[in-house]
Amino acid sequence: MSPLKEILVPETIVPPEAYGIAAAFRSEARRVRELAAQNRSTKGTLDGTWQGNSKIRFSGDFEPRITDLDNYANSLEDKARQIENIRVTIWKTQFVKA
């Protein structure tokens, strides 16, 4: 009977934790999108009641913040995809005939 030899075999995987982390990023992205939608609704209400320079100045400062929220949500989604694509190499021990 021949003795067995121990070898290390590489295996590339996505760490299981990556999926949970990515899901948390996506959950936050949904919350940020909800906040952006609420702000759009508020702005729509203001658009109907405000007039003149006050409306123009407020909208000019406020609208970009809604866009910032959209961009942040998109960034969180991008980061979630990147996290899900992280690959690591683990080394498994195998025994083979010598």
Secondary structure, DSSP 8 states (H G I E B T S, - for coil): ---EEEEEEEEEE--HHHHHHHHHHHHHHHHHHHHHHHHHHHHHHHHHH--HHHHHHHHHHHHHHHHHHHHHHHHHHHHHHHHHT--EEEEEEEEEE-
